Amino acid sequence: MPATGDMPPEEFRRYGHEVIDWIADYFEQVGSYPVLPRVSPGDVAGQLPELAPEEPAEMSEILADFRDVLVPGVTHWNHPAFFGYFAISGSGPGVLGETLAAALNVNAMLWRTSPSATELEERALSWLRQLMGLPADFHGHIQDTASTSTMVALAGARERAGLGVREDGLTGRALPRLRVYCSEEAHSVVEKSCVTLGLGLSAVRRVATDEAFRLAVPALRAAIEADVAAGDLPIAVVATVGTTSTTAVDPVPEIADICHQHGLWLHVDAAYGGAAAILPEMRHILRGCELADSLTVNPHKWLFVPVDCSALYLRDPNVVRRAFAYTLDILKTSEGEAATNLMEYGPALGRRFRALKLWMVLRYFGRSGIADRIREHIRLAALFASWVDVDPEWERMAPTEFSTVCFRYHPPGASDAELDRVNQGILDALNESGETLLSQARLRGRLSLRLAIGNIRTAEEHLRAAWELLMETAMMNDG
Ligand SMILES: *Cc1c(COP(=O)(O)O)cnc(C)c1O
């Protein structure tokens, strides 16, 4: 008899309970795991059979391998002392939402392929828009990452430029060189988007920054004017609210002015920083963003939603639909304009039910609960920055706008080259300890340590422990 059917319901129930128990224990104890796993390249793969499994296995054996082989090779982003990159959170309500989304397994490409998925997505993004104080005429939908959100926004810019790229592409005909502008501190998603869209790396003009790592407006104006004079066609500016290295906030109102003058699409990349606008006292970071054509914020960064979930807001979603809509006969529906078919808003046809976890997180914590947690992260970052500032052996490398601190060990008399070497040593030793994880940034050519607070479990004690470890490690590395 050939095997048929799924895992029996009773077995699913038993292992389902076991898995949830494991997750609950994991959340309780994640602080006792090494943040960075103590493995070398190939260690994990070396414990997995090369040949694909021929016969069925018991779920108990599979879960044992998950625990014994895979978990030891995991970097624990949920660790309260994870301060690398941008710290994120697989929160309880987010994990439950993700679990239910996997169970429903809908493909929300069209409204009718799951009306709840489409309507909840639009409603949850409208809530998030209200929480951040964005204009009511911004239409939001979810993409997987800010990488895709940026690409989709720039596809809108390319479409609006009126070159007929959707129909005729960019090759085999004479077109001016298209230009996209961003600061030297903008994320590499701008380059990747331009590669994907066929504009090429050379389309990207990275503009100088001021002393606080913000896009320098006169440099932007000069770059656009020089390109126009040379016969190029500027199409868009990407401004960043919360740059990746130092979390600088570009002067969006002035950038919006320039975009308006030259008819350029303004995209705001607020992947990390945008979440802070939920706090009334931080609302100012989105000043000028009401003038943008598009804005992206990642709930999977600082809004306690598990990866992946990137919100893309569009002032005129129809431009993006013009760029991407393409309907096969099998997908034709009778609802017409009464229903939103989210597959028209980007390159992907299939779409996960990502709104479920976002909705659960927004409801479970509410605005006040989310604001309290983000506010505490900002307080902790300011506290850490104050420890750095009062210690003569340490130095802050950039303003602390949000919950990320750039700093370095700086004993008196050391040269920049020595400092780079010493700080690299500190970072390596610290990360190898498994006690905490920090990242680095190159700021004006100098190595900076970079501590980002964003995990929902991080408390002051974790920050103090990291600071003490930093001081100990610095003394040992300097000796
Ligand atoms: C993290 C980040 C990105 C990239 O986000 P993904 O969702 O991983 O693609 C882009 N821009 C900024 C400012 C970021 O902080």
The ligand as a Gaussian input file, in Angstrom:
#p B3LYP/6-31G(d) Opt

LIG

0 1
 C       17.733000      46.694000       7.814000
 C       17.659000      47.794000       6.841000
 C       17.436000      47.537000       5.492000
 C       17.317000      46.141000       4.926000
 O       16.236000      45.476000       5.457000
 P       15.749000      44.056000       4.922000
 O       14.360000      43.980000       5.397000
 O       16.644000      43.055000       5.554000
 O       15.879000      44.043000       3.451000
 C       17.338000      48.621000       4.644000
 N       17.458000      49.871000       5.085000
 C       17.682000      50.161000       6.368000
 C       17.818000      51.583000       6.816000
 C       17.793000      49.126000       7.290000
 O       18.018000      49.419000       8.574000

